[in-house]
Amino acid sequence: MLGKIRSLLIDFTGIFIIGIAVYLMSFGSSLGDQIELPSSIYSMNTIFLSILIEALPFVLIGVLIAGGIQIFITEDHIKRWIPKNKFLAITMSCVIGACFPACECGIVPIVRRLISKGVPIYAGIGFLLTGPLINPIVILSTYMAFGNDFKIAFSRMIIGFLIAIFIAFMISLIFKTNQLKHKTDHYHNHLNTSNSKTIPGKILGVLTHSVDEFFDMGRYLIVGALLAAFVQTYISSESLVAIGNGQVISSTAVMMGLAYVLSLCSEADAFIGASFSNLFPPPAILAFLVYGPMIDLKNTIMMLSVFKSKFVFTFVGIVTLTVFFVMVLLSGFY
């Protein structure tokens, strides 16, 4: 009974928050005509909506895949497919992620569903890191953004892949359990459609789980997008550029900070990164392109809804330090 009440509350808050976002999309301009607001509010609203519009299609794809995993993939399948060897499991997850077009928002519900089905945490993290970073769409957009120059695209692909393997291996040494906040998704327990043996019943189960997943993840996406829009509006990028001052270490730190704050979709971030090419050295640009898809502000909010806080903050720290030191060490090659 308590599980059903909790589930209804979660669904209601998800619908309420998404409803507010839709209202702002539809009626925000007319509301602004009646109430005089500062121009920065309009700028923040525009950035907020652009982040949402950019991310929502990928979240929808992600929750549909997560629903399919919930209905069609069993724990026995996972046990047969995942290699027993830790390093092989990490490498396989990174390779699969590299072939899987997903953004950093849409991949969170997929990874949650995989881990809840029995995928080891380190294999899930490998998939989470490479999926948004080096899938074919991202590499093609990077190639085009830098004037059909394959050097940056190739560097992003190889360096990102090796960093992802290292981070997943570090996670395997530190965390031995799945680190999900809820070992069983208690807000899914009231759904019994997954027990259906018929194809229509299974499709209904996929859609039901997808809707539930969408409302659960969507509210965290909205909160993350709102925070990212606020930071973008009220923190000047010019001041961050000034901090960079042309030095590799400071420039790398600044570009990683920008990647985290801007929370760009990985399919489009290369075009923004290319616009900074005249201001920052190549290692800093690469840091921007590798770090942003791995972790950003809205992605952090979504991960905090799925994983234990200690795990998320440790993960963010490992990713940040690894990307920073690797890019600084590689500066001599560029």
KEKE-3310 file (N, C-alpha, C; in steps of 0.2 Angstrom, whole numbers, plus 5000, padded with zeros to 4 digits):
npx = (5004:5009:5020:5012:5006:5018:5023:5012:5014:5026:5024:5015:5022:5031:5023:5018:5029:5034:5022:5023:5034:5030:5019:5027:5033:5023:5015:5023:5028:5017:5013:5024:5021:5012:5017:5031:5047:5064:5077:5086:5079:5071:5081:5087:5075:5075:5087:5085:5073:5079:5088:5080:5072:5082:5087:5075:5071:5081:5080:5067:5069:5079:5071:5062:5070:5075:5063:5061:5071:5068:5056:5060:5073:5081:5088:5095:5099:5108:5118:5123:5128:5137:5155:5164:5177:5183:5190:5188:5174:5172:5179:5170:5158:5162:5165:5152:5145:5151:5146:5133:5121:5118:5113:5120:5109:5099:5105:5106:5093:5094:5106:5103:5092:5099:5109:5100:5096:5106:5119:5136:5142:5153:5154:5142:5145:5155:5148:5140:5149:5155:5144:5138:5149:5158:5150:5145:5138:5142:5156:5156:5149:5159:5170:5165:5163:5175:5180:5181:5192:5201:5209:5206:5193:5197:5206:5198:5190:5199:5206:5195:5190:5200:5201:5188:5189:5199:5193:5181:5187:5193:5182:5177:5187:5184:5170:5159:5146:5130:5126:5114:5101:5089:5087:5078:5066:5055:5045:5041:5035:5021:5017:5012:5012:5023:5023:5016:5013:5010:5013:5007:5004:5017:5022:5013:5018:5031:5028:5021:5031:5040:5033:5032:5045:5049:5042:5048:5062:5061:5058:5070:5078:5073:5075:5089:5091:5086:5095:5107:5104:5102:5115:5122:5116:5119:5133:5147:5154:5165:5172:5177:5185:5195:5201:5207:5218:5227:5236:5240:5236:5227:5218:5213:5206:5196:5189:5184:5176:5167:5161:5155:5145:5138:5131:5129:5121:5129:5129:5130:5140:5153:5153:5151:5163:5172:5171:5179:5192:5201:5204:5208:5221:5223:5223:5215:5203:5200:5198:5186:5178:5179:5176:5163:5152:5154:5151:5140:5131:5117:5116:5122:5113:5103:5109:5111:5098:5097:5108:5118:5123:5136:5143:5140:5147:5160:5162:5161:5172:5183:5181:5183:5197:5204:5202:5207:5221:5226:5224:5232:5244:5245:5247:5259:5260:5252)
npy = (4994:5006:5007:5009:5022:5030:5028:5034:5047:5051:5050:5060:5071:5072:5073:5086:5095:5093:5098:5112:5116:5114:5123:5135:5134:5136:5147:5156:5168:5176:5178:5186:5198:5203:5205:5214:5209:5207:5207:5197:5187:5183:5178:5168:5159:5156:5149:5139:5132:5129:5119:5109:5106:5101:5090:5082:5073:5063:5058:5052:5042:5035:5031:5022:5012:5008:5003:4992:4984:4981:4973:4963:4958:4947:4943:4931:4932:4943:4937:4927:4935:4945:4945:4935:4939:4954:4965:4962:4963:4977:4982:4977:4983:4997:4996:4993:5004:5014:5011:5015:5026:5039:5052:5060:5062:5053:5041:5038:5032:5020:5014:5013:5004:4993:4990:4987:4975:4967:4969:4973:4986:4993:4989:4995:5008:5010:5009:5020:5031:5030:5029:5043:5049:5044:5039:5035:5046:5057:5058:5060:5073:5080:5079:5087:5099:5104:5108:5098:5091:5077:5075:5081:5074:5060:5060:5063:5052:5041:5045:5047:5035:5027:5034:5031:5017:5017:5024:5016:5005:5010:5012:4999:4995:5002:5002:4989:4985:4987:5001:5008:5018:5012:4995:4987:4993:5002:5010:5004:4993:4991:4988:4976:4972:4966:4953:4947:4936:4937:4946:4958:4961:4962:4973:4983:4983:4988:5001:5006:5005:5014:5026:5028:5028:5040:5051:5050:5052:5064:5075:5077:5080:5092:5100:5100:5106:5119:5124:5124:5133:5145:5146:5149:5161:5170:5169:5176:5171:5177:5181:5169:5165:5175:5170:5159:5163:5159:5149:5131:5123:5131:5135:5122:5119:5129:5126:5114:5117:5125:5116:5108:5117:5122:5111:5104:5095:5080:5078:5090:5098:5099:5109:5121:5119:5121:5134:5140:5138:5148:5154:5145:5132:5117:5105:5110:5112:5098:5093:5099:5093:5080:5079:5085:5076:5065:5070:5082:5096:5095:5081:5076:5079:5071:5058:5058:5056:5042:5035:5032:5046:5047:5038:5045:5058:5053:5047:5059:5066:5057:5056:5070:5073:5063:5066:5079:5078:5069:5077:5088:5081:5077:5088:5091:5085:5092)
npz = (5000:5004:4995:4983:4986:4987:4974:4966:4971:4966:4952:4951:4955:4945:4933:4937:4937:4924:4917:4921:4914:4901:4901:4902:4890:4881:4885:4891:4884:4883:4896:4900:4893:4901:4913:4918:4916:4921:4908:4909:4914:4903:4895:4902:4902:4888:4886:4895:4889:4877:4881:4886:4874:4866:4873:4877:4866:4866:4879:4878:4869:4876:4888:4882:4877:4889:4894:4886:4889:4902:4900:4891:4893:4904:4920:4918:4904:4905:4913:4905:4894:4899:4901:4913:4917:4923:4916:4903:4903:4906:4894:4884:4887:4885:4871:4866:4870:4862:4850:4851:4848:4859:4871:4885:4894:4890:4892:4905:4911:4904:4908:4922:4921:4916:4926:4937:4932:4933:4928:4931:4941:4936:4922:4918:4920:4911:4899:4901:4900:4887:4878:4876:4871:4861:4850:4834:4828:4836:4833:4819:4819:4826:4817:4806:4813:4815:4803:4794:4798:4803:4814:4827:4829:4829:4840:4850:4850:4853:4864:4873:4874:4880:4892:4897:4899:4909:4920:4922:4927:4938:4946:4948:4957:4968:4971:4975:4975:4967:4969:4966:4972:4976:4978:4972:4961:4968:4965:4953:4956:4957:4944:4934:4921:4914:4916:4906:4893:4880:4864:4861:4875:4880:4873:4878:4891:4889:4885:4896:4907:4901:4901:4915:4918:4911:4917:4929:4927:4920:4928:4935:4924:4921:4932:4932:4919:4922:4932:4925:4915:4923:4928:4916:4912:4922:4924:4917:4902:4897:4907:4912:4901:4902:4914:4909:4901:4892:4896:4898:4909:4916:4906:4902:4914:4914:4902:4905:4915:4908:4900:4909:4915:4904:4899:4887:4873:4868:4854:4848:4854:4849:4839:4847:4854:4844:4842:4851:4847:4843:4855:4865:4868:4859:4868:4879:4872:4868:4881:4884:4875:4879:4892:4894:4889:4897:4910:4916:4922:4922:4920:4931:4941:4937:4939:4952:4956:4954:4958:4973:4983:4988:4979:4967:4968:4970:4958:4950:4954:4951:4937:4933:4938:4931:4917:4917:4921:4911:4899:4902:4903:4889:4882:4877:4864:4856)
capx = (5000:5014:5023:5008:5006:5024:5023:5008:5017:5032:5021:5011:5027:5034:5018:5017:5035:5034:5017:5025:5039:5025:5016:5032:5035:5017:5012:5028:5029:5011:5014:5029:5018:5008:5022:5037:5052:5071:5079:5090:5074:5070:5087:5087:5070:5076:5092:5081:5069:5083:5091:5075:5070:5088:5088:5070:5070:5085:5077:5062:5073:5082:5066:5059:5075:5074:5056:5062:5076:5064:5052:5063:5080:5081:5094:5099:5102:5114:5123:5126:5131:5143:5161:5166:5183:5182:5193:5184:5167:5173:5180:5164:5153:5164:5164:5145:5143:5154:5142:5126:5119:5114:5116:5121:5103:5095:5108:5105:5088:5096:5111:5099:5089:5104:5112:5095:5095:5112:5125:5140:5142:5159:5152:5137:5149:5159:5143:5137:5154:5157:5138:5137:5155:5161:5146:5146:5135:5146:5162:5154:5148:5166:5174:5162:5163:5182:5182:5183:5199:5200:5213:5202:5188:5201:5209:5192:5187:5204:5207:5189:5189:5205:5199:5182:5191:5202:5188:5177:5192:5194:5176:5177:5191:5181:5163:5158:5139:5127:5126:5108:5098:5084:5090:5072:5063:5049:5039:5038:5032:5014:5016:5012:5012:5029:5021:5012:5017:5008:5017:5003:5005:5024:5023:5010:5023:5037:5026:5020:5037:5043:5030:5034:5052:5050:5040:5053:5068:5060:5058:5077:5081:5070:5079:5096:5091:5085:5101:5112:5101:5103:5122:5124:5114:5122:5140:5149:5159:5171:5177:5180:5190:5200:5204:5211:5224:5232:5240:5237:5233:5221:5213:5210:5201:5191:5185:5180:5171:5162:5158:5150:5140:5134:5127:5127:5120:5135:5129:5131:5145:5159:5152:5153:5170:5176:5171:5184:5198:5205:5205:5211:5225:5220:5222:5209:5197:5199:5196:5179:5174:5179:5173:5156:5148:5155:5148:5139:5127:5110:5118:5124:5106:5099:5113:5109:5091:5097:5113:5119:5126:5143:5145:5140:5152:5166:5162:5162:5179:5187:5181:5187:5204:5207:5202:5211:5228:5227:5224:5238:5250:5246:5248:5266:5258:5248)
capy = (5000:5012:5008:5012:5029:5033:5028:5039:5054:5052:5051:5066:5077:5072:5077:5093:5098:5093:5102:5118:5117:5114:5130:5140:5134:5138:5153:5161:5175:5180:5180:5191:5204:5206:5207:5217:5206:5209:5204:5191:5181:5180:5175:5161:5155:5154:5144:5133:5129:5126:5113:5104:5104:5097:5084:5077:5067:5058:5055:5048:5036:5031:5027:5017:5007:5005:4999:4986:4980:4979:4968:4958:4956:4944:4942:4925:4935:4947:4932:4924:4940:4948:4941:4935:4943:4961:4969:4960:4966:4984:4984:4976:4989:5003:4996:4993:5011:5018:5010:5016:5034:5041:5057:5059:5062:5048:5035:5037:5027:5014:5011:5011:4997:4987:4988:4984:4968:4963:4972:4975:4994:4995:4988:5000:5015:5010:5010:5027:5035:5030:5030:5049:5052:5043:5036:5038:5053:5062:5058:5064:5080:5083:5080:5092:5105:5107:5109:5091:5089:5071:5075:5082:5069:5054:5061:5063:5045:5036:5047:5046:5027:5025:5037:5028:5011:5018:5026:5011:5000:5013:5011:4992:4994:5006:5000:4982:4984:4991:5008:5011:5020:5007:4989:4986:5000:5001:5013:5000:4986:4990:4987:4969:4970:4962:4946:4945:4931:4939:4951:4965:4963:4964:4980:4987:4983:4992:5008:5007:5006:5019:5032:5029:5030:5047:5055:5049:5055:5070:5080:5079:5084:5099:5104:5101:5111:5125:5126:5125:5140:5150:5148:5151:5167:5175:5169:5178:5167:5182:5181:5162:5166:5179:5166:5154:5167:5155:5143:5125:5121:5136:5134:5116:5119:5133:5123:5108:5120:5127:5110:5105:5121:5123:5105:5104:5089:5078:5078:5097:5102:5100:5116:5126:5119:5124:5142:5142:5136:5154:5157:5140:5127:5110:5101:5112:5110:5091:5092:5101:5088:5073:5079:5087:5071:5061:5072:5089:5098:5091:5074:5075:5079:5064:5053:5059:5053:5035:5032:5035:5052:5045:5036:5051:5063:5050:5047:5065:5067:5053:5059:5077:5072:5059:5070:5085:5076:5066:5082:5092:5077:5076:5095:5092:5082:5096)
capz = (5000:5005:4989:4978:4987:4985:4967:4964:4973:4962:4946:4951:4955:4938:4929:4939:4935:4916:4915:4922:4908:4895:4901:4900:4882:4877:4887:4894:4881:4884:4903:4900:4891:4906:4919:4916:4920:4918:4902:4910:4915:4897:4892:4906:4900:4882:4887:4898:4884:4872:4883:4886:4868:4864:4877:4878:4862:4868:4885:4876:4866:4882:4892:4878:4877:4896:4895:4882:4893:4908:4898:4886:4895:4910:4923:4915:4898:4907:4916:4899:4889:4902:4903:4920:4918:4924:4911:4897:4904:4905:4887:4880:4888:4881:4864:4864:4871:4857:4844:4853:4848:4865:4874:4892:4897:4888:4893:4912:4912:4901:4913:4928:4920:4915:4932:4941:4929:4935:4925:4936:4941:4932:4915:4917:4919:4904:4894:4902:4898:4880:4874:4873:4870:4855:4846:4827:4827:4839:4829:4813:4820:4828:4811:4803:4816:4815:4796:4791:4800:4807:4820:4834:4830:4831:4847:4855:4850:4856:4871:4877:4875:4885:4898:4900:4902:4916:4925:4924:4931:4945:4949:4950:4963:4974:4973:4974:4974:4961:4970:4965:4978:4977:4975:4968:4959:4972:4961:4947:4959:4956:4937:4933:4914:4912:4917:4900:4888:4873:4861:4863:4882:4881:4870:4883:4897:4887:4885:4903:4910:4898:4903:4922:4918:4908:4922:4935:4925:4917:4933:4936:4919:4921:4937:4930:4914:4925:4935:4919:4912:4928:4928:4909:4911:4927:4925:4911:4899:4895:4914:4912:4896:4905:4919:4905:4901:4887:4899:4897:4915:4917:4900:4902:4919:4912:4897:4908:4919:4904:4898:4915:4916:4898:4899:4880:4870:4865:4847:4846:4858:4845:4836:4852:4856:4839:4842:4856:4845:4843:4862:4869:4865:4857:4874:4882:4868:4869:4888:4884:4871:4882:4899:4894:4888:4903:4916:4916:4928:4922:4920:4938:4944:4935:4942:4960:4957:4952:4962:4980:4983:4989:4972:4961:4970:4969:4951:4947:4956:4947:4930:4933:4939:4926:4911:4918:4921:4905:4894:4903:4901:4882:4879:4873:4858:4852)
cpx = (5004:5018:5019:5007:5012:5025:5018:5010:5022:5029:5018:5016:5030:5029:5018:5023:5035:5028:5019:5030:5035:5022:5021:5033:5029:5015:5017:5029:5023:5011:5019:5026:5014:5012:5028:5043:5059:5073:5083:5085:5072:5075:5088:5081:5071:5082:5089:5077:5073:5086:5086:5073:5076:5088:5082:5069:5075:5083:5071:5064:5075:5077:5063:5064:5075:5068:5057:5066:5072:5059:5055:5069:5079:5088:5099:5102:5109:5120:5127:5130:5137:5149:5162:5172:5181:5184:5189:5177:5167:5174:5174:5159:5155:5163:5156:5142:5145:5150:5135:5125:5115:5117:5116:5115:5099:5098:5107:5100:5090:5101:5107:5096:5094:5107:5107:5094:5101:5119:5129:5141:5148:5157:5146:5140:5152:5154:5141:5142:5155:5150:5138:5143:5158:5157:5147:5143:5139:5153:5161:5153:5155:5170:5171:5163:5170:5185:5185:5190:5198:5204:5210:5197:5192:5204:5203:5190:5192:5205:5201:5188:5193:5203:5193:5184:5194:5197:5183:5181:5193:5188:5175:5181:5188:5175:5162:5151:5136:5126:5119:5105:5093:5086:5084:5069:5056:5043:5037:5035:5025:5012:5017:5012:5018:5028:5018:5016:5015:5012:5013:5004:5012:5025:5019:5015:5028:5034:5024:5026:5040:5040:5032:5041:5053:5048:5045:5059:5067:5060:5065:5080:5079:5074:5086:5096:5090:5091:5106:5110:5103:5111:5125:5122:5118:5130:5143:5155:5165:5175:5180:5186:5196:5204:5209:5218:5230:5236:5236:5233:5226:5216:5210:5205:5195:5186:5181:5175:5165:5158:5153:5144:5135:5129:5124:5126:5127:5135:5130:5137:5151:5159:5153:5160:5174:5176:5176:5191:5203:5207:5209:5216:5221:5218:5215:5202:5195:5196:5188:5175:5174:5175:5165:5151:5148:5151:5146:5133:5120:5111:5119:5117:5103:5103:5111:5102:5091:5102:5114:5124:5134:5146:5145:5146:5159:5167:5164:5170:5184:5187:5185:5194:5207:5207:5207:5219:5230:5228:5230:5244:5251:5247:5254:5265:5255:5251)
cpy = (5006:5013:5011:5020:5032:5033:5034:5046:5056:5053:5058:5072:5077:5075:5084:5097:5099:5098:5110:5120:5118:5121:5135:5140:5137:5145:5158:5168:5179:5182:5186:5198:5207:5208:5209:5213:5208:5205:5198:5185:5178:5176:5168:5157:5152:5148:5138:5129:5125:5119:5108:5102:5099:5090:5079:5072:5061:5054:5050:5041:5032:5028:5022:5011:5004:5001:4992:4982:4977:4973:4962:4955:4953:4944:4936:4928:4938:4942:4929:4929:4943:4944:4941:4939:4951:4966:4968:4963:4973:4986:4982:4981:4995:5002:4996:5001:5015:5017:5012:5024:5036:5047:5056:5059:5055:5041:5033:5032:5020:5010:5009:5004:4992:4985:4985:4977:4964:4964:4975:4983:4996:4994:4994:5007:5015:5012:5018:5032:5036:5031:5038:5052:5051:5038:5039:5045:5058:5063:5062:5071:5084:5084:5086:5099:5108:5107:5103:5089:5083:5071:5075:5076:5062:5055:5060:5055:5040:5038:5046:5039:5025:5027:5033:5021:5012:5020:5020:5006:5003:5012:5004:4991:4997:5003:4993:4980:4988:4999:5012:5013:5015:5000:4986:4992:4999:5005:5010:4994:4985:4988:4979:4967:4966:4955:4943:4941:4933:4945:4958:4967:4965:4972:4985:4988:4988:4999:5010:5009:5012:5026:5033:5031:5038:5052:5055:5053:5062:5076:5082:5082:5091:5103:5105:5106:5118:5128:5128:5132:5145:5152:5151:5159:5172:5174:5170:5173:5171:5181:5174:5162:5169:5175:5161:5157:5163:5150:5137:5122:5125:5135:5128:5116:5123:5130:5117:5111:5123:5121:5107:5110:5122:5117:5104:5096:5086:5078:5085:5101:5103:5107:5122:5125:5122:5131:5145:5141:5142:5156:5152:5135:5121:5106:5103:5111:5103:5090:5094:5096:5081:5074:5081:5081:5066:5063:5080:5090:5095:5084:5072:5075:5073:5058:5052:5056:5045:5032:5035:5041:5051:5043:5041:5055:5060:5049:5053:5067:5063:5055:5065:5076:5069:5063:5076:5083:5073:5072:5087:5088:5077:5083:5095:5089:5086:5103)
cpz = (5000:4998:4983:4979:4985:4977:4964:4965:4968:4955:4946:4951:4948:4933:4930:4936:4927:4914:4916:4916:4902:4895:4899:4893:4879:4879:4891:4891:4883:4891:4904:4898:4896:4912:4916:4920:4917:4912:4903:4912:4908:4894:4896:4903:4893:4882:4890:4893:4879:4874:4884:4879:4865:4867:4877:4873:4864:4874:4883:4873:4872:4886:4888:4878:4884:4897:4892:4886:4899:4906:4895:4889:4902:4913:4920:4908:4900:4909:4910:4895:4892:4904:4910:4921:4918:4919:4905:4897:4903:4897:4883:4881:4885:4874:4862:4865:4865:4851:4845:4853:4854:4868:4881:4896:4896:4890:4901:4914:4910:4906:4919:4927:4919:4922:4937:4938:4931:4932:4930:4935:4936:4924:4914:4916:4913:4899:4894:4899:4890:4875:4871:4870:4863:4850:4839:4825:4830:4835:4823:4814:4822:4822:4807:4806:4816:4807:4792:4792:4805:4813:4827:4835:4832:4838:4852:4856:4854:4863:4876:4879:4880:4892:4901:4903:4909:4921:4927:4928:4938:4949:4952:4956:4969:4976:4971:4973:4969:4962:4968:4972:4980:4974:4970:4967:4962:4968:4955:4950:4957:4948:4936:4925:4911:4912:4911:4896:4881:4870:4862:4871:4884:4879:4875:4889:4895:4888:4892:4907:4907:4900:4911:4922:4916:4914:4928:4933:4922:4922:4935:4930:4919:4926:4935:4924:4917:4928:4930:4916:4916:4928:4921:4909:4916:4928:4918:4908:4897:4902:4914:4907:4899:4910:4915:4904:4896:4890:4899:4903:4916:4912:4900:4908:4917:4907:4900:4912:4914:4901:4903:4915:4910:4897:4892:4878:4867:4857:4844:4849:4854:4841:4841:4854:4850:4839:4847:4853:4844:4850:4866:4865:4864:4864:4878:4878:4868:4876:4888:4880:4874:4889:4899:4893:4893:4909:4915:4922:4927:4922:4928:4942:4943:4938:4949:4961:4957:4957:4969:4979:4983:4982:4967:4962:4969:4962:4947:4948:4952:4939:4929:4933:4933:4919:4911:4917:4914:4899:4895:4901:4893:4879:4875:4866:4853:4851)
residu = (MET:LEU:GLY:LYS:ILE:ARG:SER:LEU:LEU:ILE:ASP:PHE:THR:GLY:ILE:PHE:ILE:ILE:GLY:ILE:ALA:VAL:TYR:LEU:MET:SER:PHE:GLY:SER:SER:LEU:GLY:ASP:GLN:ILE:GLU:LEU:PRO:SER:SER:ILE:TYR:SER:MET:ASN:THR:ILE:PHE:LEU:SER:ILE:LEU:ILE:GLU:ALA:LEU:PRO:PHE:VAL:LEU:ILE:GLY:VAL:LEU:ILE:ALA:GLY:GLY:ILE:GLN:ILE:PHE:ILE:THR:GLU:ASP:HIS:ILE:LYS:ARG:TRP:ILE:PRO:LYS:ASN:LYS:PHE:LEU:ALA:ILE:THR:MET:SER:CYS:VAL:ILE:GLY:ALA:CYS:PHE:PRO:ALA:CYS:GLU:CYS:GLY:ILE:VAL:PRO:ILE:VAL:ARG:ARG:LEU:ILE:SER:LYS:GLY:VAL:PRO:ILE:TYR:ALA:GLY:ILE:GLY:PHE:LEU:LEU:THR:GLY:PRO:LEU:ILE:ASN:PRO:ILE:VAL:ILE:LEU:SER:THR:TYR:MET:ALA:PHE:GLY:ASN:ASP:PHE:LYS:ILE:ALA:PHE:SER:ARG:MET:ILE:ILE:GLY:PHE:LEU:ILE:ALA:ILE:PHE:ILE:ALA:PHE:MET:ILE:SER:LEU:ILE:PHE:LYS:THR:ASN:GLN:LEU:LYS:HIS:LYS:THR:ASP:HIS:TYR:HIS:ASN:HIS:LEU:ASN:THR:SER:ASN:SER:LYS:THR:ILE:PRO:GLY:LYS:ILE:LEU:GLY:VAL:LEU:THR:HIS:SER:VAL:ASP:GLU:PHE:PHE:ASP:MET:GLY:ARG:TYR:LEU:ILE:VAL:GLY:ALA:LEU:LEU:ALA:ALA:PHE:VAL:GLN:THR:TYR:ILE:SER:SER:GLU:SER:LEU:VAL:ALA:ILE:GLY:ASN:GLY:GLN:VAL:ILE:SER:SER:THR:ALA:VAL:MET:MET:GLY:LEU:ALA:TYR:VAL:LEU:SER:LEU:CYS:SER:GLU:ALA:ASP:ALA:PHE:ILE:GLY:ALA:SER:PHE:SER:ASN:LEU:PHE:PRO:PRO:PRO:ALA:ILE:LEU:ALA:PHE:LEU:VAL:TYR:GLY:PRO:MET:ILE:ASP:LEU:LYS:ASN:THR:ILE:MET:MET:LEU:SER:VAL:PHE:LYS:SER:LYS:PHE:VAL:PHE:THR:PHE:VAL:GLY:ILE:VAL:THR:LEU:THR:VAL:PHE:PHE:VAL:MET:VAL:LEU:LEU:SER:GLY:PHE:TYR)
# end
